[in-house]
Amino acid sequence: MDAISLVGLRETPISADEVLAAVGEPRAGGTAFFIGTVRDHDHGRAVARLAYSAHPRAEGEMRRVMEKVVADVSGGGRPVWRVAALHRVGELEIGDTAVVVAAAAGHRDEAFDACRRLIDDIKAEVPVWKHQEFTDGGAEWVGAE
């Protein structure tokens, strides 16, 4: 059985409930999830708006990251049963949900470890870029180094 129950990039709003339901697993003793939202500031500057864009291979890269996290965290003999991740693309408003990840495992330690690794590794390795516009008229790309 594939531990990846949901993975995707969406231009429409994403639901934490959908992600949480996707990792529902009767063998799980712990489920952890993370919700990333659009904040109104970054590095001391007020954010007016932002947009996410993604490389065409981003969803495949997200799946690869998720597979690696499941394998690494499950390596100690206490498996991660299910993982899910959704990331928004397109224009978002302050307060919108930008990303949701979740992990269900037999024990809370593995659920927390997998969830933390999912968000950290997705942010570090998946080609999704953020373009921020600031209220002072400036703008920047994040993640497009």
C-alpha positions, 0 to 999 in steps of 0.5 A, a space after each residue: 500500500 502506498 503511504 502517500 494518500 494525497 499530493 498536489 498543487 492547486 490554484 483553488 483554496 486547500 482544506 486542512 480537513 481534506 488533508 487530515 481525512 486523507 491520512 486517516 488510518 486505523 493503525 495510527 496512534 498519532 497524526 500530526 499536521 502543519 498549516 502554512 498561511 500567508 502572513 502580512 509581513 516578512 523580514 520586517 516589511 509589510 506584505 501587500 500580496 503574493 503569488 506562488 508559481 511552480 515548475 512543471 515537475 514540482 508535483 513529482 518532486 513533492 511525491 519524491 520528497 514524501 517517499 523519502 520522508 516515509 522511508 527515512 522516518 519508518 526506518 526504525 521499524 515504527 512505520 509512518 502509515 500515511 502522508 499527505 501534502 497540498 500546496 497552493 499556486 497562483 495569487 493568494 491573500 493575507 491569511 490564505 492557507 498556502 500549504 498543508 502537510 500531515 502524517 499518520 504513524 503508529 506513534 506520535 514521535 514518528 508522526 511529528 518527525 514525519 510532519 516536520 520533515 515533510 514541510 522542511 523538505 518540501 520547502 527546501 527541495 520542491 521547485 515552488 517559488 513565492 513572489 512577494 509584493 510589499 506595501 513600500 512598492 518593493 518586491 522579491 522572489 523567494 525560493 528562486 535562487 
